[in-house]
Each structure stands twice: as C-alpha cells, then as structure tokens.
Amino acid sequence: MKSKFPNPRSTLRSTELATFPVRSAHPKSILKTPSPTESLSLLSNSPPPPPPPASLRRQPASHRRQPASHRRQPSATISSLLHSEIFSFQMASCGEGENPDIIAFMKLALEQAKIAFDSLEVPVGCVIVMDRKVISCGRNRTNETRNATRHAEIEAIDVLLDQWKEIKLSQAEVSKMFSNCYLYVTCEPCIMCAAALSFLGIKEVYYGCANDKFGGCGSILSLHRSDKTSCEEVGGKSYKCTGGIMAEEAVSLFRNFYELGNPNAPKPHRPIQQP
C-alpha cells in the first residue's frame, strides 16, 4: 500500500520500559489511563534512565577529533541535547492536518529510541497501542542482553505476552488482542520482526525511516502484504503498514549515534579519519 507520508530512504539500522503509566492489557481493566498527549508529557518529565553497566560504557578515545558539543555526555545532558535537536523540527516529516495521535505516539517511540541511544544501543524504539492507549513499549537491548534478537519490537511484544500469560488468556484471546493493536516504531521493522508481527496478527504498523538493508515491510521483503512473499502461506496474516512518519527525526538519532561511533560494533571498526 502506497504511503501518504514521505519515505526518505535510509540504510541505517541494525529495554527497560520508560517510567510512564500504561494501562493493563486485560480487556476488563478499569485502571485510569492517560491520553496520548498526557503520556508524552509524563514520559518527557520522567527522570533520566539509569546509566548502563560499566562494561558497556563508552571509553575515552583521544583519537577522535570531534567538537566538544558532539561528544557523548552523561544521559541527562545528551537527552536534553537530542530533545532540542529532534523536536525543533518535529513536524518536518509529516504534513499539516495529519492525525495528531499518530504523531503523539511516534514521539513516544522516539523517546524510547533516545533511551536506547543513552544506553549505547542502536537507537530504535517503539510503542504498542490499543484503543488509543499505550499498553507496551520497547527499545533495542541487543548489546545489554548479548542477544541479537532483542529488537525494540520483540521487547514490547514479550511484555504483553508475559502480562497476558499471567491472567491466563487463551491463545485465541491473545490473537484477538493483537488484532486490535497498532505498532509505532522509529525504523522499519527488520525481516525477523516483520515476520513476527505477521504471525501475531498485528492490525497496523507505523514506522519512521526505511530500513534498506534489512527491512521486512517493503525495503527488502514485503512480509506485511498478502502475496507470495508474505507469511500467509505458513500461517501469518497481512497487515497495513505506513512509513515516513517523523522519519527525519529517526534518521537524526541514527546519525548522532554513528557519528560518535558504535563502541559495540564488530572489530575492526571503520578506518579512523586522520587529521
């Protein structure tokens, strides 16, 4: 399905949850839940995440010739820097008159991506929404867990599966719940995540920038569609997918991350620029 949003192409891409109120995933929940705007406000005002373990912290690198303003700072400082840099053009990727809920939920996903950035993870974040309420969120945790499958989408999905297992929902009930869920993620889901979303029966996906190396929603494969390249023949379901939402902001996060250098990248690193 052709997106109505701009979809700049990007080759960038490869979770403690943020402390904001989320509603219980149980369909009979009576807990008071915040609106998208209230959730964004609460999330933006939440305290900075704890620092990553010492083994993951960036070590000083005297050979890097970067301006002081671009060097990695403690979480609180870098979060403030990215917040001002990203949201100064927050509507740049979306035209006027677009659904404000979509923008609000994508901002929450970007907040998760910023937490990943501060934790020295590839900056991808997401939220899962049901009935216009955030019920789960996630960020990349591949370095922290030493597990290459712990992408933001998988993290958010596992939170819901654990919650629904605790209240003993049946497989049919879980499938029905997922069929009413929307995913907002800062980068196009990779092939692994796109396939997982198909098997779970997600209703709709909104993403920021494209994933030209590993994208499973149109860039490399189109696992969200109902055709021979989808997962329907092996039990998956098609789902609507819309890209290009706040894509410039998502790309900006990636650019900041890779300009500073990924300390967890496989050796050898890219050649160091000489003076």
Buried (B, 14 or more C-beta within 10 A) or exposed (E): EEBEBBBBEBEBBBBBBBEBBBBBBBBEEEEEBBEBEEBBEBBBEEEBBEEBEEEBEBEEEEEEEEEEEEEBBEBEEBBEBBBEEBBEEBEEBBEEEBEEBBBBBBBBBBBBBBBBBBBBBBBBBBBBBBEEBBBBBBBBBBBBEEEEEBBBBBBBBBBBBEBBEEEEBEEEEBBEBBEEBBBBBBBBBBBBBBBBBBBBBBBBBBBBBBBBEBBBBBBBBBBBBEEEBBBBEEEBBBBEBBBBBBBBBBBBBBEBBBEBBBBEEEEEEEEEEEE
